[in-house]
Amino acid sequence: MSARSIRVNVRAITRERGRRGWTADELARRAGVSAQTLSNIARDGRCSPGVLRKLARAFAVATPEPGIDALLAEEAAAEHAA
């Protein structure tokens, strides 16, 4: 990773991807980055400012499905209870 990399919230990226029902490959395609780049972000928790902008634009263009937040909250609660 370059010296210009910045720390990112990997959990937030994963959550936003889930809110849209996207796979990692789908997010990569929509953001115009490689699947390997997303894998590196997940592993390192860092990316370039340019990649972060691409991810933000991809999320901004596609809004989550109505009601998905409640469903994801129920799933998370069930996982913690198990």
Residue pairs with C-beta under 8 A, 6 or more apart in sequence:
1 40
1 44
1 46
1 47
1 48
2 48
4 48
4 49
5 44
5 46
5 47
5 48
6 46
6 47
6 48
6 49
6 52
7 45
7 46
8 41
8 45
8 46
8 47
8 52
10 41
10 42
10 45
13 27
13 41
13 42
13 55
14 42
15 72
16 59
16 64
17 23
17 24
17 26
17 27
18 72
19 64
19 65
19 68
19 69
19 72
20 59
20 62
20 63
20 64
20 65
21 65
21 68
22 30
24 35
24 38
24 39
24 42
25 35
27 38
27 55
27 58
28 34
28 35
28 37
28 38
30 58
30 61
30 62
31 51
31 54
31 55
31 57
31 58
32 54
32 58
33 51
33 54
33 55
37 47
37 51
40 47
41 47
41 51
47 55
